[in-house]
Structure formats: structure tokens, C-alpha cells
């Protein structure tokens, strides 16, 4: 089974290239000065929605996505090459979650989002030349790229959803209405995965129909096959409820599915609905009317009922007309039914910082901007450490360290898990 609609993966953006430390040395120029170039930025991890993709199966065996690292700088102020971005194509309707929170919802063809940003390249020593530092003997290290464990979840984007109990004829109907060729057999649960098909209503108008695997009672609680795919109905704007005419409990069949849809989502229960009784080929009209009388009493004024034979094609043209009307209802209800995505606001100032005393003689500095400076610092180079101390002093961090009790000989770290310390 190649259909996969949920997968957990790890993404790692590229590391920035290290800055280069070198000095110009040419004939007749003994002291040409520093000329080390900057490192290139690491590549980003990007996801792009593509209508030719219909499953997340490609991620089943590729759990780790890694973008290219940036190249280090070189002599003569040569800038390192930027790492290539890694662009992964995903189906329309793919949602990206981090720690259970929705980050992105890719619903438009070509829509792309940066999932993990590559690290910035480090500055070469030529970058640090100033009136008071004419021969800097240090360069920055490149930043590591962002690294996350994310979950991808696919919710099909279709105009109409076909729902019903197993063996009600959904796959046969989809094959008669559209270009889809789902597996069809005379036993329940033939459909194991959702199938999509395009129904052309005119030269300029078409609708996308999704055949959802058969639901059973308790599907919203995890029973049967269909419960795994109920989320694929969430984006549809209308439902065709297919019922087998030869069922002994037509009313019960209808109410079972209605209950499961309501239990899963109240929004689904309020979608425009068309009830279609299937397999009426060869049935006398008087018998048909008598059997359908009980279910007509269960319907609301807004719910329509019609009969077809997907196998023989009886009344399929009328069904297409009803589907066309459903798409009109879809346009009227699409605004109110559109999912609301969280608005992510950047509130914290990257220059903000906190100082914590971890133990006697050891302090931790936390802050987005200062942590990035620390990541780029070569802790084995005395000049690089002096620059970091200068930054701490200018930003008021050293003053806060002293207020927390910092004394001569104490250590300061910017990552409690790293074995790198700034000694005072």
C-alpha cells in the first residue's frame, strides 16, 4: 500500500561555512593585512506543494532531510559558496506540525515554506579590521543550521466526499463519474485508501471527488478502516452519502454514518449533503417508493434524496446536475468553513538576555542574539574571546553577570550542554 498520509521526520538545515583567517603575502608587500573571506550560508530545508504528488510515501524510508553546508571562506577575501537548499515536494493539503502545533498548511500549487533555515556563514578576519584592530588574528565559525523533528499530515483537498458503509458502491460510482480507477470487488473493505477523481461538468468546470474507505459504527473512536481517513473529509465542502438499496436497515445505515461524522467533527455534520441510494437497477418503482418512505421521514428540508445505479449508469446525469448545485453551495459556505490558521507573532526582542547561576563559579547566559555570537566564536582563539567579552560589555551582559556574583576566575557558558566556557 503506497498511500501514506502521516509521517514523522527529522530536518537539518545546512551549517554555515567558517570564516577564513589569512594575511596578504605578496612580493614586495610584506604586510598586506588580513584578507580572510567570509563563509557561505548553509542551505535551507524547503517544502513545496505539488499537485502531482498524492501521498507522503517518499518519506517512509527517508526520515532524515539534510541540506548542504556552506563552504568556508578563502584567501584574498574569497567568499565561501552558499549551501544548496533542499526542496522537497509534498502533496497539496500537507500540514506541518512541530511539537503538536501547526506551523504551515500547504494548500496552493507551488506554495513553498522554509521549514529549517540554514546557519549564517562566519566572518573572515578581513571583516574585523578597524582603527584599533588592524591585524585581527581570528575568524568566526559558521552557525549550525536549524534542526527539528516534525510531523507531516496529509488532508486531501477535494470538493465532494463520497461516504458510506462498506460495499455501498462508492468506488464503482467514482469510476463512473471520473477518470479514477479504484479497485472494485464484491466484498466489503475493497477500498483501503482514499481515491481521488476529477468529474468534468463542462469544458470550464470540474470538481474533485474523494472516495473515503468504508466507515462503520464507532469509526470516530478508531474502529474499522475509515477512521484513519476521516480527516480527509474535513476540507471538503459537501458530502454525498451513498447507501445500498438492498440493505435491510437503510435508515440505520444513514444514521450510523451521520453519527460518526458528528462525533468526529460538528463542522462535517453541517456540510451540505446529498443522499444517494445506489443499486436500483431492475427495481420496480412501487417497491422503490415503499422502501424509501422511512428514510424520507428522517431527512431535513435541506437534504435531498435521489436514486441511482452506478453499475448501469441509471440517473447518473441527474446526479451530475445535483453535484453541480452542491458546488454552488460550496462557494457560499467556503468562507465560513475555511480553517483558521494561528497567527504567529514575533514578540521577543532577539537582543534580550537572561543570566542564570548554574553552580559556584559557573554562569549561563541565555539570549537569541548573544547565543549566535557565541556559536560563531572560536573559543580556542584569545582574540576571538576578547571580542566576545567586548560584546558582553557593550550589551550590558557583563554588568548583569557581576550583579549575579561573577568574580575573577569564574566561567560563563552560553550552552549548558556544550563544553565551551568563557573564563573571567
N, C-alpha and C positions, 0 to 999 in steps of 0.2 A: 504494500500500500504506500504510494508515493505522496499522498496528501498529508502535509504536516501543518498544523495551524498554531502551534505554540512551542517555543524552544528557548532555552537559556544559553547565552553565550558570553564570552569574555572579549572585550575590545581593548586594544592597547595602541594609542597613537604613537607616532614616532618621536624619538628623543632628539632634541636639538643638538646640532654639532658643536663641539668645543671650539672656543676661540683659540687663535694661534699666537704663540709668543715667539717673536723673532726680531732681529735688528738688521737694518740695511747694511750690507757689506759689499762695496764695490771698489774697483780700482780707483785710487786717488780720493776715495770718500771713506775715511776710516771710521767716522762717527755719523753714519747716515740717519740714526734714530730708529725708533721702533716702527716696524711695518707689518706686524701680525694682523691677519684678516679675521673677520667675524665668521662664526659658524652658521650654517644654514638651519632654518627652522625644520622641525620634524613634520612629517605628513599627518594629515587629519584622517579620521575614520568617518566616512560619509555614507548615509543610506539614501537611496533614491527610489521613488515609487515608479514601477514599470508595469504597464498593462499586459505585457507578455508573460509576466510571472503570475502563477496562480497558487503557489504553495511555498512554504518555508523549508521544504525538504533539503535544499542545498546546505542548510546549516546543521543538519543532523550529524554529519561527520566532520564538520569544520567549526569546532566550538571556539576556536581562538582566532580572532582577526587582529593582525598586526600591520600597522602602516610603516612605511620606510623611514629610517632615521635620517636626519640631516647630516651632511658631510662637514667635517671640521674645516676651519679657515686655513689659509696658507700664507706663504711669504708674499711680500710685495702687495700687502693688503688684499689678497685674493679672498673673495667671499665664498664660503662653502656652499655647495649645491643644496637646494631645499629638497627634503624628502618627498617622494610621490605620495599623493593621497590614495587611500584605499576606498574605492567606491563600490558598495555592494547594492545590487538591485533587489528590491523586495516587492511583493505584490501590493496593488492598491488596497488600502484598508488595513495596512500593517500598523500596529500600535507598539510603541517602545516604552518600556517601563524600567524604572530604576528604583530599587527598594520599595516596590509596590506602588510607586507614584507614576502617573502618566506624564512622560516628557514630550512625546511627539505622536501625532496621528497623521500618517501619510495617506491622504485621500485623493490627491490630484496627480494626474500623469506628469511625470518629470519633477515632482516636488522632491526636494532634497534637503537634508538636515545634517549638520555636523554633530555627530554623537560624541566624539572624543577629539579634543584639539591637540595638535602636535606641540611639543615643547619649543620654546624660543631658543635660537642659537646663542651661544655665548659670545661676548665681545672679545676681539683680539686686543693685544696690548697697545696697538696703534690708537685704539679708541680712547685710552685713558691719558693721553698726553695733555698736559696743562702747564701753566706758568710755574706751578710749584711741583709738578711731577713730570719732568722732561724725559725721563727714561724708565717708564714703568716696566718692571720685570715680572709681570704676571698677566694672565688672561683668564676669562671666565669659562666655566664649564657650561655645557648645554643643559637646559632644563629637561627633565623627563616628561614624556607625553602623558596625557590623562589616561587613566586606566579604570575601567568599570566592569562590573558584572551586570548585564542587562537581560531583560526578558522581552522577546518578540511575540506578539499575539496577533493573529490574523482574524479580522472580522470582514467577511465578504461584503462587497458593495453591490447590491442588486436592487432593482426597482420592485420586484414582486417575489415573494417567498411562497413556495409550494409546501404545505404542511399536511400531515395526516398520519393515521396509524399505518403500521407496516402492511405492504401489499395492497394499498389503496389505488395504486396505478400512477403514482407521481412520476416515476421515471419514463413510463410509456407516454404520458402526457407531455413531458418536457421534450421527448424525442419527436413528437408530432408537431409541437409548436415552434421548435427552434432547430438550430444546427447541432445541438448537443447529441452525443451518442452514449448515454449511460448504459451500464449493464442492466439487462432486463431478464427476469426469470420468474417462474410461477411458484415462488416461495417467499416468505417474509424475510426482511432484512437483506434484500438483494443489494440495496444501496448502503454502502459502508462509509462513504464520504460525500460531502455536498457536491453537487454538479451545477454548472452554470451553462445557460443557453441564451442566445440572442433571438428575440422574436421581432421580426420586421413587420411593423404595422403599416408602413408606407415607404416611399422612396426616401423620405427625410426623417422618419420617426421609427425608433426601435426601442425596445425595453429589454432589460437584463433580468432573467428569471433564475432563481436559485431553488434547486430541489434539495430539501433537507432530509437526511436519513430519518426513517420512520420513528415517530415518538410513541411512547407507551405511557400508561399511568405511572406516575412517580418519576417521570423523566427530569423534572426540575430539581429533584432530590438526588439525581445521579443514577437512575435505573435505565437499563437499555442502552441503545447506541446513540439515540438522538440527543441526549443531554449534553454530550460533548460538543454539539454543534448548534445549540440554541443561541449562542452569541452571534452566529452568522445571520440570524433573523433581525437583530437589533437595528441594523442600518436600513432595512427595507422600509418602504413607505406604504405597502399594502400586502395583504395576505390572501392567498387562495387556499381555502380549506377543502381538501379533497376527501370524499367519503365513498366507500364501496357500497353500491346499491344492494349487494347480496348479503351485507351484514345483518345479523338478526337484531342488532341494537344500534340502529342508526342514530337515535337521539343520544344514547350514552356515548357513542363514539365521538360525536360532536362535542359534548360537554367535557369529556376527558381531555381533549386537546385544548379546549378553551381554558380549563382549569390549570393545565400545565403552563400555558402561555402567561396567564395571570400571575401564577406563583413565581415564575421566573422574572417577569417584568410587567409592571402595570402599563408601561408605555406600549408593549406589544398588544395587550388586551384592548387598547383604544385605537389601534390601527384600522384603517378601512379594510373591510373583509368581504370576500365573496365565497359563498358556499357552493361547491360543485359536487353533484352526485355523479359518480362515474360508473361505467359498465352497464349502461341501459340498453345496449344493442339487443334487439329482438324482444324487448319487454312491451307488453300491451299497455296502452296509455291509461286505461282504467286501473290496472294493477299498480302502475307507477304513481298515479294520483293518490291512491289509497295508502300506499306505503309512505309517501312523503308528507301526508297530512300531520302526523305528530311532530315532525321537526319544524314545520312551518309555525307551529304554536310557540316554539322556543326562540324564534328569531325576533330581533328588534326591527323597527321600521326602517332602520338604515342598512340592514343586512339583506343582501339579495341572495336568491337561491336559483340555481339552474341545473340542468341535467345534460350530461354528455356521454359519449363513448369515445375514449381516447384511442381505442383499438380500431374501430371502424371509421372514426372521424366525424361521427354524428354530432351536430351542433358546435363544432369547433370554430366555425366562422362567427357564430354568436358569442362564443367565449372570447374571441379576439376583440370583438366590439366592447365587451364588458371590461376587458383588460385596458383598452384604450381609455375608457371612462375612469378606471381606477388611477391611471397615470395623471388624469386631470385633478383628481382628489389629492394625489401625491403632491402636486405643485402647491396646492392650497395649504397642505399640512406640513410641508417640508421645513418651514421656518421654525415652527413651534417644536418640531421633533428633532431638530439639529442638535447634536451633542455639544454641550458646553465644555470647552477645554479650560483648564486652570490657567490664569494669567500669572506668569512668573515674573516677579518684580525683583530687581536688584536693589536691596535696601542697604546692605552693609558696605561701608567705605573700605576699599582694599588697603588703605593706609592705617586702618585701625589695628590695634595690637593689644595683647594681654600678656602679663608676666606672672608666671607661677613658680613657687619654690618647690622643687621636687624632693629635695633632701638637703642635708647640710652641705653647703658648698656647691650645689647644682641647681641651676635655674632654667626654666623653659620659657622661650618667647614664642607666642602664637600670633600669627597675622598673615594675611594673604600676600601682601607686597614684600614684607621683610623675609618671609619664608622663601619666596622666589629668589631674593638676593642671596640668601644662604645657600640655596641649591646650586647657584651659579658660582659660588666661591670655592676656590681651591684651598682647602684647609691645611695643605702642606706647604703653602707659599706664604711667607711672612708679610710680603707687601699686600697680598690679597686679603689677609686677615686684618691688616691695618686699615684697608679700605672699608671692610665690613664694620669695624669698630667706629670709623668715621660716620658711616651711615646711621649706626645706632645712636651716636651722639647727636647728630643733626635732627633726628626724628623724635628725640626726647625719650628714647627707649632706655638709654644708659642711665638717665636720671631716675626712671621708674625702677630699674634694677637696683640702684643704690638705695632707693626708698624701701625696697623689699628686703634689703640687708646684704646686698652684694659687697664683698670685700676682696682685697688683693689676693690672688691665687685661686679664687672661685672660678667655676666653669659655667658657661652658658651654652645651651643646645637649642636647636630650632626643630628638632625631630627626636622625640624620646626613644624611637626605635633605631636611630642611626648612631653609629659610634664616632660622631664628629662633634668636637667641643671647641668653643672659643674661650681661651683662658685669659683671665684678667690678673 
